[in-house]
Amino acid sequence: MSKRLIEEAEQYFQDFSVEWEKVPDTELAIRQGAAVGVGALATIPLQLPLKIDY
């Protein structure tokens, strides 16, 4: 994963008051966020396609 994507994801979770420190795996955290609402991912500007496995 790109560093920029990770930084944007961290900011996203901070913005939504998620306790980021308790999520050890960044990619898992992004998928959990996606599970809450895929539409919320639209708030994260992505430069690369993001594949979400359900």
mmCIF entry with sequence, helices, sheets and N, C-alpha, C, O atoms, coordinates in Angstrom:
data_MODEL
# 
_entry.id   MODEL 
# 
_entity.id                         1 
_entity.type                       polymer 
_entity.pdbx_number_of_molecules   1 
# 
_entity_poly.entity_id                      1 
_entity_poly.type                           'polypeptide(L)' 
_entity_poly.nstd_linkage                   no 
_entity_poly.nstd_monomer                   no 
_entity_poly.pdbx_seq_one_letter_code       MSKRLIEEAEQYFQDFSVEWEKVPDTELAIRQGAAVGVGALATIPLQLPLKIDY 
_entity_poly.pdbx_seq_one_letter_code_can   MSKRLIEEAEQYFQDFSVEWEKVPDTELAIRQGAAVGVGALATIPLQLPLKIDY 
_entity_poly.pdbx_strand_id                 A 
# 
loop_
_entity_poly_seq.entity_id 
_entity_poly_seq.num 
_entity_poly_seq.mon_id 
_entity_poly_seq.hetero 
1 1  MET n 
1 2  SER n 
1 3  LYS n 
1 4  ARG n 
1 5  LEU n 
1 6  ILE n 
1 7  GLU n 
1 8  GLU n 
1 9  ALA n 
1 10 GLU n 
1 11 GLN n 
1 12 TYR n 
1 13 PHE n 
1 14 GLN n 
1 15 ASP n 
1 16 PHE n 
1 17 SER n 
1 18 VAL n 
1 19 GLU n 
1 20 TRP n 
1 21 GLU n 
1 22 LYS n 
1 23 VAL n 
1 24 PRO n 
1 25 ASP n 
1 26 THR n 
1 27 GLU n 
1 28 LEU n 
1 29 ALA n 
1 30 ILE n 
1 31 ARG n 
1 32 GLN n 
1 33 GLY n 
1 34 ALA n 
1 35 ALA n 
1 36 VAL n 
1 37 GLY n 
1 38 VAL n 
1 39 GLY n 
1 40 ALA n 
1 41 LEU n 
1 42 ALA n 
1 43 THR n 
1 44 ILE n 
1 45 PRO n 
1 46 LEU n 
1 47 GLN n 
1 48 LEU n 
1 49 PRO n 
1 50 LEU n 
1 51 LYS n 
1 52 ILE n 
1 53 ASP n 
1 54 TYR n 
# 
_struct_asym.id          A 
_struct_asym.entity_id   1 
# 
loop_
_struct_conf.conf_type_id 
_struct_conf.id 
_struct_conf.pdbx_PDB_helix_id 
_struct_conf.beg_label_comp_id 
_struct_conf.beg_label_asym_id 
_struct_conf.beg_label_seq_id 
_struct_conf.pdbx_beg_PDB_ins_code 
_struct_conf.end_label_comp_id 
_struct_conf.end_label_asym_id 
_struct_conf.end_label_seq_id 
_struct_conf.pdbx_end_PDB_ins_code 
_struct_conf.beg_auth_comp_id 
_struct_conf.beg_auth_asym_id 
_struct_conf.beg_auth_seq_id 
_struct_conf.end_auth_comp_id 
_struct_conf.end_auth_asym_id 
_struct_conf.end_auth_seq_id 
_struct_conf.pdbx_PDB_helix_class 
_struct_conf.details 
_struct_conf.pdbx_PDB_helix_length 
HELX_P HELX_P1 AA1 LYS A 3  ? ASP A 15 ? LYS A 3  ASP A 15 1 ? 13 
HELX_P HELX_P2 AA2 TRP A 20 ? LYS A 22 ? TRP A 20 LYS A 22 5 ? 3  
HELX_P HELX_P3 AA3 THR A 26 ? VAL A 36 ? THR A 26 VAL A 36 1 ? 11 
HELX_P HELX_P4 AA4 VAL A 38 ? THR A 43 ? VAL A 38 THR A 43 5 ? 6  
# 
_struct_conf_type.id          HELX_P 
_struct_conf_type.criteria    ? 
_struct_conf_type.reference   ? 
# 
loop_
_atom_site.group_PDB 
_atom_site.id 
_atom_site.type_symbol 
_atom_site.label_atom_id 
_atom_site.label_alt_id 
_atom_site.label_comp_id 
_atom_site.label_asym_id 
_atom_site.label_entity_id 
_atom_site.label_seq_id 
_atom_site.pdbx_PDB_ins_code 
_atom_site.Cartn_x 
_atom_site.Cartn_y 
_atom_site.Cartn_z 
_atom_site.occupancy 
_atom_site.B_iso_or_equiv 
_atom_site.pdbx_formal_charge 
_atom_site.auth_seq_id 
_atom_site.auth_comp_id 
_atom_site.auth_asym_id 
_atom_site.auth_atom_id 
_atom_site.pdbx_PDB_model_num 
ATOM 1   N N  . MET A 1 1  ? 0.851   -1.194  0.000  1.00 0.00 ? 1  MET A N  1 
ATOM 2   C CA . MET A 1 1  ? 0.000   0.000   0.000  1.00 0.00 ? 1  MET A CA 1 
ATOM 3   C C  . MET A 1 1  ? 0.883   1.238   0.000  1.00 0.00 ? 1  MET A C  1 
ATOM 4   O O  . MET A 1 1  ? 1.948   1.257   0.617  1.00 0.00 ? 1  MET A O  1 
ATOM 5   N N  . SER A 1 2  ? 0.437   2.248   -0.684 1.00 0.00 ? 2  SER A N  1 
ATOM 6   C CA . SER A 1 2  ? 1.233   3.463   -0.743 1.00 0.00 ? 2  SER A CA 1 
ATOM 7   C C  . SER A 1 2  ? 1.173   4.198   0.593  1.00 0.00 ? 2  SER A C  1 
ATOM 8   O O  . SER A 1 2  ? 0.188   4.124   1.328  1.00 0.00 ? 2  SER A O  1 
ATOM 9   N N  . LYS A 1 3  ? 2.248   4.900   0.876  1.00 0.00 ? 3  LYS A N  1 
ATOM 10  C CA . LYS A 1 3  ? 2.314   5.659   2.126  1.00 0.00 ? 3  LYS A CA 1 
ATOM 11  C C  . LYS A 1 3  ? 1.211   6.714   2.165  1.00 0.00 ? 3  LYS A C  1 
ATOM 12  O O  . LYS A 1 3  ? 0.612   6.957   3.213  1.00 0.00 ? 3  LYS A O  1 
ATOM 13  N N  . ARG A 1 4  ? 0.948   7.333   1.023  1.00 0.00 ? 4  ARG A N  1 
ATOM 14  C CA . ARG A 1 4  ? -0.087  8.373   0.975  1.00 0.00 ? 4  ARG A CA 1 
ATOM 15  C C  . ARG A 1 4  ? -1.460  7.799   1.330  1.00 0.00 ? 4  ARG A C  1 
ATOM 16  O O  . ARG A 1 4  ? -2.231  8.413   2.067  1.00 0.00 ? 4  ARG A O  1 
ATOM 17  N N  . LEU A 1 5  ? -1.751  6.613   0.794  1.00 0.00 ? 5  LEU A N  1 
ATOM 18  C CA . LEU A 1 5  ? -3.042  5.983   1.084  1.00 0.00 ? 5  LEU A CA 1 
ATOM 19  C C  . LEU A 1 5  ? -3.172  5.685   2.568  1.00 0.00 ? 5  LEU A C  1 
ATOM 20  O O  . LEU A 1 5  ? -4.230  5.888   3.164  1.00 0.00 ? 5  LEU A O  1 
ATOM 21  N N  . ILE A 1 6  ? -2.082  5.198   3.161  1.00 0.00 ? 6  ILE A N  1 
ATOM 22  C CA . ILE A 1 6  ? -2.102  4.899   4.591  1.00 0.00 ? 6  ILE A CA 1 
ATOM 23  C C  . ILE A 1 6  ? -2.330  6.174   5.396  1.00 0.00 ? 6  ILE A C  1 
ATOM 24  O O  . ILE A 1 6  ? -3.120  6.183   6.340  1.00 0.00 ? 6  ILE A O  1 
ATOM 25  N N  . GLU A 1 7  ? -1.638  7.254   5.021  1.00 0.00 ? 7  GLU A N  1 
ATOM 26  C CA . GLU A 1 7  ? -1.811  8.524   5.738  1.00 0.00 ? 7  GLU A CA 1 
ATOM 27  C C  . GLU A 1 7  ? -3.242  9.031   5.602  1.00 0.00 ? 7  GLU A C  1 
ATOM 28  O O  . GLU A 1 7  ? -3.828  9.510   6.572  1.00 0.00 ? 7  GLU A O  1 
ATOM 29  N N  . GLU A 1 8  ? -3.800  8.928   4.408  1.00 0.00 ? 8  GLU A N  1 
ATOM 30  C CA . GLU A 1 8  ? -5.174  9.388   4.203  1.00 0.00 ? 8  GLU A CA 1 
ATOM 31  C C  . GLU A 1 8  ? -6.160  8.530   4.988  1.00 0.00 ? 8  GLU A C  1 
ATOM 32  O O  . GLU A 1 8  ? -7.147  9.034   5.526  1.00 0.00 ? 8  GLU A O  1 
ATOM 33  N N  . ALA A 1 9  ? -5.885  7.245   5.047  1.00 0.00 ? 9  ALA A N  1 
ATOM 34  C CA . ALA A 1 9  ? -6.756  6.352   5.811  1.00 0.00 ? 9  ALA A CA 1 
ATOM 35  C C  . ALA A 1 9  ? -6.683  6.676   7.299  1.00 0.00 ? 9  ALA A C  1 
ATOM 36  O O  . ALA A 1 9  ? -7.701  6.678   7.991  1.00 0.00 ? 9  ALA A O  1 
ATOM 37  N N  . GLU A 1 10 ? -5.466  6.952   7.791  1.00 0.00 ? 10 GLU A N  1 
ATOM 38  C CA . GLU A 1 10 ? -5.316  7.318   9.201  1.00 0.00 ? 10 GLU A CA 1 
ATOM 39  C C  . GLU A 1 10 ? -6.115  8.574   9.502  1.00 0.00 ? 10 GLU A C  1 
ATOM 40  O O  . GLU A 1 10 ? -6.804  8.643   10.520 1.00 0.00 ? 10 GLU A O  1 
ATOM 41  N N  . GLN A 1 11 ? -6.030  9.565   8.629  1.00 0.00 ? 11 GLN A N  1 
ATOM 42  C CA . GLN A 1 11 ? -6.774  10.808  8.834  1.00 0.00 ? 11 GLN A CA 1 
ATOM 43  C C  . GLN A 1 11 ? -8.275  10.543  8.793  1.00 0.00 ? 11 GLN A C  1 
ATOM 44  O O  . GLN A 1 11 ? -9.039  11.111  9.573  1.00 0.00 ? 11 GLN A O  1 
ATOM 45  N N  . TYR A 1 12 ? -8.685  9.677   7.876  1.00 0.00 ? 12 TYR A N  1 
ATOM 46  C CA . TYR A 1 12 ? -10.099 9.328   7.749  1.00 0.00 ? 12 TYR A CA 1 
ATOM 47  C C  . TYR A 1 12 ? -10.629 8.747   9.050  1.00 0.00 ? 12 TYR A C  1 
ATOM 48  O O  . TYR A 1 12 ? -11.685 9.150   9.537  1.00 0.00 ? 12 TYR A O  1 
ATOM 49  N N  . PHE A 1 13 ? -9.886  7.793   9.610  1.00 0.00 ? 13 PHE A N  1 
ATOM 50  C CA . PHE A 1 13 ? -10.351 7.163   10.843 1.00 0.00 ? 13 PHE A CA 1 
ATOM 51  C C  . PHE A 1 13 ? -10.297 8.135   12.014 1.00 0.00 ? 13 PHE A C  1 
ATOM 52  O O  . PHE A 1 13 ? -11.151 8.080   12.899 1.00 0.00 ? 13 PHE A O  1 
ATOM 53  N N  . GLN A 1 14 ? -9.307  9.025   12.032 1.00 0.00 ? 14 GLN A N  1 
ATOM 54  C CA . GLN A 1 14 ? -9.248  10.028  13.099 1.00 0.00 ? 14 GLN A CA 1 
ATOM 55  C C  . GLN A 1 14 ? -10.450 10.958  12.992 1.00 0.00 ? 14 GLN A C  1 
ATOM 56  O O  . GLN A 1 14 ? -11.051 11.328  14.001 1.00 0.00 ? 14 GLN A O  1 
ATOM 57  N N  . ASP A 1 15 ? -10.795 11.333  11.765 1.00 0.00 ? 15 ASP A N  1 
ATOM 58  C CA . ASP A 1 15 ? -11.928 12.228  11.552 1.00 0.00 ? 15 ASP A CA 1 
ATOM 59  C C  . ASP A 1 15 ? -13.228 11.619  12.067 1.00 0.00 ? 15 ASP A C  1 
ATOM 60  O O  . ASP A 1 15 ? -14.124 12.338  12.509 1.00 0.00 ? 15 ASP A O  1 
ATOM 61  N N  . PHE A 1 16 ? -13.326 10.308  12.009 1.00 0.00 ? 16 PHE A N  1 
ATOM 62  C CA . PHE A 1 16 ? -14.549 9.646   12.443 1.00 0.00 ? 16 PHE A CA 1 
ATOM 63  C C  . PHE A 1 16 ? -14.417 9.059   13.844 1.00 0.00 ? 16 PHE A C  1 
ATOM 64  O O  . PHE A 1 16 ? -15.174 8.169   14.233 1.00 0.00 ? 16 PHE A O  1 
ATOM 65  N N  . SER A 1 17 ? -13.447 9.569   14.591 1.00 0.00 ? 17 SER A N  1 
ATOM 66  C CA . SER A 1 17 ? -13.265 9.225   16.001 1.00 0.00 ? 17 SER A CA 1 
ATOM 67  C C  . SER A 1 17 ? -13.058 7.731   16.235 1.00 0.00 ? 17 SER A C  1 
ATOM 68  O O  . SER A 1 17 ? -13.495 7.192   17.252 1.00 0.00 ? 17 SER A O  1 
ATOM 69  N N  . VAL A 1 18 ? -12.408 7.081   15.320 1.00 0.00 ? 18 VAL A N  1 
ATOM 70  C CA . VAL A 1 18 ? -12.059 5.676   15.520 1.00 0.00 ? 18 VAL A CA 1 
ATOM 71  C C  . VAL A 1 18 ? -10.727 5.633   16.248 1.00 0.00 ? 18 VAL A C  1 
ATOM 72  O O  . VAL A 1 18 ? -9.820  6.406   15.939 1.00 0.00 ? 18 VAL A O  1 
ATOM 73  N N  . GLU A 1 19 ? -10.607 4.739   17.204 1.00 0.00 ? 19 GLU A N  1 
ATOM 74  C CA . GLU A 1 19 ? -9.352  4.635   17.939 1.00 0.00 ? 19 GLU A CA 1 
ATOM 75  C C  . GLU A 1 19 ? -8.343  3.885   17.084 1.00 0.00 ? 19 GLU A C  1 
ATOM 76  O O  . GLU A 1 19 ? -8.227  2.661   17.155 1.00 0.00 ? 19 GLU A O  1 
ATOM 77  N N  . TRP A 1 20 ? -7.622  4.638   16.283 1.00 0.00 ? 20 TRP A N  1 
ATOM 78  C CA . TRP A 1 20 ? -6.708  4.065   15.297 1.00 0.00 ? 20 TRP A CA 1 
ATOM 79  C C  . TRP A 1 20 ? -5.649  3.178   15.940 1.00 0.00 ? 20 TRP A C  1 
ATOM 80  O O  . TRP A 1 20 ? -5.286  2.142   15.383 1.00 0.00 ? 20 TRP A O  1 
ATOM 81  N N  . GLU A 1 21 ? -5.151  3.579   17.115 1.00 0.00 ? 21 GLU A N  1 
ATOM 82  C CA . GLU A 1 21 ? -4.068  2.838   17.752 1.00 0.00 ? 21 GLU A CA 1 
ATOM 83  C C  . GLU A 1 21 ? -4.473  1.399   18.073 1.00 0.00 ? 21 GLU A C  1 
ATOM 84  O O  . GLU A 1 21 ? -3.614  0.524   18.181 1.00 0.00 ? 21 GLU A O  1 
ATOM 85  N N  . LYS A 1 22 ? -5.760  1.154   18.223 1.00 0.00 ? 22 LYS A N  1 
ATOM 86  C CA . LYS A 1 22 ? -6.214  -0.190  18.578 1.00 0.00 ? 22 LYS A CA 1 
ATOM 87  C C  . LYS A 1 22 ? -6.371  -1.081  17.348 1.00 0.00 ? 22 LYS A C  1 
ATOM 88  O O  . LYS A 1 22 ? -6.732  -2.251  17.471 1.00 0.00 ? 22 LYS A O  1 
ATOM 89  N N  . VAL A 1 23 ? -6.103  -0.536  16.173 1.00 0.00 ? 23 VAL A N  1 
ATOM 90  C CA . VAL A 1 23 ? -6.197  -1.321  14.943 1.00 0.00 ? 23 VAL A CA 1 
ATOM 91  C C  . VAL A 1 23 ? -4.785  -1.557  14.425 1.00 0.00 ? 23 VAL A C  1 
ATOM 92  O O  . VAL A 1 23 ? -4.189  -0.654  13.836 1.00 0.00 ? 23 VAL A O  1 
ATOM 93  N N  . PRO A 1 24 ? -4.238  -2.753  14.632 1.00 0.00 ? 24 PRO A N  1 
ATOM 94  C CA . PRO A 1 24 ? -2.834  -3.005  14.310 1.00 0.00 ? 24 PRO A CA 1 
ATOM 95  C C  . PRO A 1 24 ? -2.556  -3.127  12.824 1.00 0.00 ? 24 PRO A C  1 
ATOM 96  O O  . PRO A 1 24 ? -1.423  -2.910  12.393 1.00 0.00 ? 24 PRO A O  1 
ATOM 97  N N  . ASP A 1 25 ? -3.546  -3.462  12.043 1.00 0.00 ? 25 ASP A N  1 
ATOM 98  C CA . ASP A 1 25 ? -3.322  -3.695  10.624 1.00 0.00 ? 25 ASP A CA 1 
ATOM 99  C C  . ASP A 1 25 ? -4.055  -2.644  9.801  1.00 0.00 ? 25 ASP A C  1 
ATOM 100 O O  . ASP A 1 25 ? -5.285  -2.606  9.777  1.00 0.00 ? 25 ASP A O  1 
ATOM 101 N N  . THR A 1 26 ? -3.294  -1.801  9.133  1.00 0.00 ? 26 THR A N  1 
ATOM 102 C CA . THR A 1 26 ? -3.878  -0.689  8.395  1.00 0.00 ? 26 THR A CA 1 
ATOM 103 C C  . THR A 1 26 ? -4.840  -1.157  7.312  1.00 0.00 ? 26 THR A C  1 
ATOM 104 O O  . THR A 1 26 ? -5.924  -0.599  7.145  1.00 0.00 ? 26 THR A O  1 
ATOM 105 N N  . GLU A 1 27 ? -4.434  -2.179  6.585  1.00 0.00 ? 27 GLU A N  1 
ATOM 106 C CA . GLU A 1 27 ? -5.296  -2.655  5.501  1.00 0.00 ? 27 GLU A CA 1 
ATOM 107 C C  . GLU A 1 27 ? -6.603  -3.209  6.055  1.00 0.00 ? 27 GLU A C  1 
ATOM 108 O O  . GLU A 1 27 ? -7.667  -3.001  5.471  1.00 0.00 ? 27 GLU A O  1 
ATOM 109 N N  . LEU A 1 28 ? -6.523  -3.916  7.181  1.00 0.00 ? 28 LEU A N  1 
ATOM 110 C CA . LEU A 1 28 ? -7.730  -4.437  7.815  1.00 0.00 ? 28 LEU A CA 1 
ATOM 111 C C  . LEU A 1 28 ? -8.634  -3.283  8.244  1.00 0.00 ? 28 LEU A C  1 
ATOM 112 O O  . LEU A 1 28 ? -9.853  -3.342  8.085  1.00 0.00 ? 28 LEU A O  1 
ATOM 113 N N  . ALA A 1 29 ? -8.027  -2.247  8.784  1.00 0.00 ? 29 ALA A N  1 
ATOM 114 C CA . ALA A 1 29 ? -8.801  -1.092  9.230  1.00 0.00 ? 29 ALA A CA 1 
ATOM 115 C C  . ALA A 1 29 ? -9.540  -0.446  8.065  1.00 0.00 ? 29 ALA A C  1 
ATOM 116 O O  . ALA A 1 29 ? -10.696 -0.043  8.199  1.00 0.00 ? 29 ALA A O  1 
ATOM 117 N N  . ILE A 1 30 ? -8.869  -0.351  6.929  1.00 0.00 ? 30 ILE A N  1 
ATOM 118 C CA . ILE A 1 30 ? -9.513  0.236   5.756  1.00 0.00 ? 30 ILE A CA 1 
ATOM 119 C C  . ILE A 1 30 ? -10.695 -0.632  5.327  1.00 0.00 ? 30 ILE A C  1 
ATOM 120 O O  . ILE A 1 30 ? -11.753 -0.114  4.968  1.00 0.00 ? 30 ILE A O  1 
ATOM 121 N N  . ARG A 1 31 ? -10.512 -1.948  5.367  1.00 0.00 ? 31 ARG A N  1 
ATOM 122 C CA . ARG A 1 31 ? -11.605 -2.845  4.974  1.00 0.00 ? 31 ARG A CA 1 
ATOM 123 C C  . ARG A 1 31 ? -12.755 -2.771  5.966  1.00 0.00 ? 31 ARG A C  1 
ATOM 124 O O  . ARG A 1 31 ? -13.918 -2.852  5.573  1.00 0.00 ? 31 ARG A O  1 
ATOM 125 N N  . GLN A 1 32 ? -12.439 -2.616  7.252  1.00 0.00 ? 32 GLN A N  1 
ATOM 126 C CA . GLN A 1 32 ? -13.506 -2.474  8.248  1.00 0.00 ? 32 GLN A CA 1 
ATOM 127 C C  . GLN A 1 32 ? -14.282 -1.193  7.976  1.00 0.00 ? 32 GLN A C  1 
ATOM 128 O O  . GLN A 1 32 ? -15.511 -1.171  8.050  1.00 0.00 ? 32 GLN A O  1 
ATOM 129 N N  . GLY A 1 33 ? -13.557 -0.134  7.663  1.00 0.00 ? 33 GLY A N  1 
ATOM 130 C CA . GLY A 1 33 ? -14.212 1.133   7.337  1.00 0.00 ? 33 GLY A CA 1 
ATOM 131 C C  . GLY A 1 33 ? -15.091 0.984   6.110  1.00 0.00 ? 33 GLY A C  1 
ATOM 132 O O  . GLY A 1 33 ? -16.189 1.536   6.048  1.00 0.00 ? 33 GLY A O  1 
ATOM 133 N N  . ALA A 1 34 ? -14.596 0.230   5.130  1.00 0.00 ? 34 ALA A N  1 
ATOM 134 C CA . ALA A 1 34 ? -15.370 0.018   3.913  1.00 0.00 ? 34 ALA A CA 1 
ATOM 135 C C  . ALA A 1 34 ? -16.629 -0.789  4.214  1.00 0.00 ? 34 ALA A C  1 
ATOM 136 O O  . ALA A 1 34 ? -17.674 -0.570  3.602  1.00 0.00 ? 34 ALA A O  1 
ATOM 137 N N  . ALA A 1 35 ? -16.523 -1.722  5.159  1.00 0.00 ? 35 ALA A N  1 
ATOM 138 C CA . ALA A 1 35 ? -17.677 -2.540  5.511  1.00 0.00 ? 35 ALA A CA 1 
ATOM 139 C C  . ALA A 1 35 ? -18.771 -1.689  6.150  1.00 0.00 ? 35 ALA A C  1 
ATOM 140 O O  . ALA A 1 35 ? -19.957 -1.983  6.001  1.00 0.00 ? 35 ALA A O  1 
ATOM 141 N N  . VAL A 1 36 ? -18.370 -0.629  6.864  1.00 0.00 ? 36 VAL A N  1 
ATOM 142 C CA . VAL A 1 36 ? -19.346 0.254   7.501  1.00 0.00 ? 36 VAL A CA 1 
ATOM 143 C C  . VAL A 1 36 ? -20.152 0.982   6.435  1.00 0.00 ? 36 VAL A C  1 
ATOM 144 O O  . VAL A 1 36 ? -21.365 1.142   6.565  1.00 0.00 ? 36 VAL A O  1 
ATOM 145 N N  . GLY A 1 37 ? -19.479 1.417   5.392  1.00 0.00 ? 37 GLY A N  1 
ATOM 146 C CA . GLY A 1 37 ? -20.181 2.095   4.303  1.00 0.00 ? 37 GLY A CA 1 
ATOM 147 C C  . GLY A 1 37 ? -19.230 2.413   3.168  1.00 0.00 ? 37 GLY A C  1 
ATOM 148 O O  . GLY A 1 37 ? -18.348 3.261   3.302  1.00 0.00 ? 37 GLY A O  1 
ATOM 149 N N  . VAL A 1 38 ? -19.414 1.730   2.054  1.00 0.00 ? 38 VAL A N  1 
ATOM 150 C CA . VAL A 1 38 ? -18.510 1.941   0.929  1.00 0.00 ? 38 VAL A CA 1 
ATOM 151 C C  . VAL A 1 38 ? -18.568 3.392   0.466  1.00 0.00 ? 38 VAL A C  1 
ATOM 152 O O  . VAL A 1 38 ? -17.576 3.926   -0.029 1.00 0.00 ? 38 VAL A O  1 
ATOM 153 N N  . GLY A 1 39 ? -19.712 4.025   0.622  1.00 0.00 ? 39 GLY A N  1 
ATOM 154 C CA . GLY A 1 39 ? -19.840 5.416   0.208  1.00 0.00 ? 39 GLY A CA 1 
ATOM 155 C C  . GLY A 1 39 ? -18.899 6.335   0.952  1.00 0.00 ? 39 GLY A C  1 
ATOM 156 O O  . GLY A 1 39 ? -18.495 7.375   0.431  1.00 0.00 ? 39 GLY A O  1 
ATOM 157 N N  . ALA A 1 40 ? -18.545 5.956   2.177  1.00 0.00 ? 40 ALA A N  1 
ATOM 158 C CA . ALA A 1 40 ? -17.645 6.790   2.970  1.00 0.00 ? 40 ALA A CA 1 
ATOM 159 C C  . ALA A 1 40 ? -16.264 6.857   2.346  1.00 0.00 ? 40 ALA A C  1 
ATOM 160 O O  . ALA A 1 40 ? -15.535 7.826   2.555  1.00 0.00 ? 40 ALA A O  1 
ATOM 161 N N  . LEU A 1 41 ? -15.897 5.837   1.582  1.00 0.00 ? 41 LEU A N  1 
ATOM 162 C CA . LEU A 1 41 ? -14.583 5.847   0.942  1.00 0.00 ? 41 LEU A CA 1 
ATOM 163 C C  . LEU A 1 41 ? -14.466 6.977   -0.071 1.00 0.00 ? 41 LEU A C  1 
ATOM 164 O O  . LEU A 1 41 ? -13.360 7.387   -0.422 1.00 0.00 ? 41 LEU A O  1 
ATOM 165 N N  . ALA A 1 42 ? -15.593 7.476   -0.540 1.00 0.00 ? 42 ALA A N  1 
ATOM 166 C CA . ALA A 1 42 ? -15.564 8.573   -1.498 1.00 0.00 ? 42 ALA A CA 1 
ATOM 167 C C  . ALA A 1 42 ? -14.956 9.822   -0.873 1.00 0.00 ? 42 ALA A C  1 
ATOM 168 O O  . ALA A 1 42 ? -14.528 10.729  -1.587 1.00 0.00 ? 42 ALA A O  1 
ATOM 169 N N  . THR A 1 43 ? -14.916 9.873   0.456  1.00 0.00 ? 43 THR A N  1 
ATOM 170 C CA . THR A 1 43 ? -14.330 11.030  1.130  1.00 0.00 ? 43 THR A CA 1 
ATOM 171 C C  . THR A 1 43 ? -12.815 10.950  1.149  1.00 0.00 ? 43 THR A C  1 
ATOM 172 O O  . THR A 1 43 ? -12.150 11.924  1.503  1.00 0.00 ? 43 THR A O  1 
ATOM 173 N N  . ILE A 1 44 ? -12.251 9.790   0.768  1.00 0.00 ? 44 ILE A N  1 
ATOM 174 C CA . ILE A 1 44 ? -10.798 9.650   0.704  1.00 0.00 ? 44 ILE A CA 1 
ATOM 175 C C  . ILE A 1 44 ? -10.385 9.755   -0.757 1.00 0.00 ? 44 ILE A C  1 
ATOM 176 O O  . ILE A 1 44 ? -10.720 8.879   -1.555 1.00 0.00 ? 44 ILE A O  1 
ATOM 177 N N  . PRO A 1 45 ? -9.662  10.811  -1.122 1.00 0.00 ? 45 PRO A N  1 
ATOM 178 C CA . PRO A 1 45 ? -9.218  10.914  -2.513 1.00 0.00 ? 45 PRO A CA 1 
ATOM 179 C C  . PRO A 1 45 ? -8.192  9.837   -2.830 1.00 0.00 ? 45 PRO A C  1 
ATOM 180 O O  . PRO A 1 45 ? -7.124  9.798   -2.219 1.00 0.00 ? 45 PRO A O  1 
ATOM 181 N N  . LEU A 1 46 ? -8.501  8.978   -3.761 1.00 0.00 ? 46 LEU A N  1 
ATOM 182 C CA . LEU A 1 46 ? -7.606  7.876   -4.106 1.00 0.00 ? 46 LEU A CA 1 
ATOM 183 C C  . LEU A 1 46 ? -7.015  8.100   -5.490 1.00 0.00 ? 46 LEU A C  1 
ATOM 184 O O  . LEU A 1 46 ? -7.708  8.505   -6.424 1.00 0.00 ? 46 LEU A O  1 
ATOM 185 N N  . GLN A 1 47 ? -5.724  7.828   -5.601 1.00 0.00 ? 47 GLN A N  1 
ATOM 186 C CA . GLN A 1 47 ? -5.081  7.948   -6.906 1.00 0.00 ? 47 GLN A CA 1 
ATOM 187 C C  . GLN A 1 47 ? -5.010  6.595   -7.600 1.00 0.00 ? 47 GLN A C  1 
ATOM 188 O O  . GLN A 1 47 ? -4.861  6.532   -8.821 1.00 0.00 ? 47 GLN A O  1 
ATOM 189 N N  . LEU A 1 48 ? -5.114  5.521   -6.840 1.00 0.00 ? 48 LEU A N  1 
ATOM 190 C CA . LEU A 1 48 ? -5.061  4.182   -7.406 1.00 0.00 ? 48 LEU A CA 1 
ATOM 191 C C  . LEU A 1 48 ? -6.381  3.477   -7.142 1.00 0.00 ? 48 LEU A C  1 
ATOM 192 O O  . LEU A 1 48 ? -7.050  3.767   -6.151 1.00 0.00 ? 48 LEU A O  1 
ATOM 193 N N  . PRO A 1 49 ? -6.761  2.560   -8.013 1.00 0.00 ? 49 PRO A N  1 
ATOM 194 C CA . PRO A 1 49 ? -7.994  1.799   -7.761 1.00 0.00 ? 49 PRO A CA 1 
ATOM 195 C C  . PRO A 1 49 ? -7.878  1.021   -6.452 1.00 0.00 ? 49 PRO A C  1 
ATOM 196 O O  . PRO A 1 49 ? -6.820  0.478   -6.135 1.00 0.00 ? 49 PRO A O  1 
ATOM 197 N N  . LEU A 1 50 ? -8.960  0.974   -5.708 1.00 0.00 ? 50 LEU A N  1 
ATOM 198 C CA . LEU A 1 50 ? -8.963  0.246   -4.441 1.00 0.00 ? 50 LEU A CA 1 
ATOM 199 C C  . LEU A 1 50 ? -9.906  -0.939  -4.578 1.00 0.00 ? 50 LEU A C  1 
ATOM 200 O O  . LEU A 1 50 ? -11.110 -0.771  -4.771 1.00 0.00 ? 50 LEU A O  1 
ATOM 201 N N  . LYS A 1 51 ? -9.347  -2.132  -4.475 1.00 0.00 ? 51 LYS A N  1 
ATOM 202 C CA . LYS A 1 51 ? -10.166 -3.338  -4.576 1.00 0.00 ? 51 LYS A CA 1 
ATOM 203 C C  . LYS A 1 51 ? -10.607 -3.744  -3.181 1.00 0.00 ? 51 LYS A C  1 
ATOM 204 O O  . LYS A 1 51 ? -9.784  -3.852  -2.271 1.00 0.00 ? 51 LYS A O  1 
ATOM 205 N N  . ILE A 1 52 ? -11.901 -3.968  -3.011 1.00 0.00 ? 52 ILE A N  1 
ATOM 206 C CA . ILE A 1 52 ? -12.433 -4.365  -1.714 1.00 0.00 ? 52 ILE A CA 1 
ATOM 207 C C  . ILE A 1 52 ? -13.002 -5.770  -1.838 1.00 0.00 ? 52 ILE A C  1 
ATOM 208 O O  . ILE A 1 52 ? -13.897 -6.018  -2.647 1.00 0.00 ? 52 ILE A O  1 
ATOM 209 N N  . ASP A 1 53 ? -12.483 -6.681  -1.040 1.00 0.00 ? 53 ASP A N  1 
ATOM 210 C CA . ASP A 1 53 ? -12.971 -8.053  -1.052 1.00 0.00 ? 53 ASP A CA 1 
ATOM 211 C C  . ASP A 1 53 ? -14.066 -8.219  -0.008 1.00 0.00 ? 53 ASP A C  1 
ATOM 212 O O  . ASP A 1 53 ? -13.882 -7.860  1.155  1.00 0.00 ? 53 ASP A O  1 
ATOM 213 N N  . TYR A 1 54 ? -15.182 -8.752  -0.415 1.00 0.00 ? 54 TYR A N  1 
ATOM 214 C CA . TYR A 1 54 ? -16.284 -8.971  0.515  1.00 0.00 ? 54 TYR A CA 1 
ATOM 215 C C  . TYR A 1 54 ? -16.383 -10.427 0.866  1.00 0.00 ? 54 TYR A C  1 
ATOM 216 O O  . TYR A 1 54 ? -17.255 -10.817 1.642  1.00 0.00 ? 54 TYR A O  1 
# 
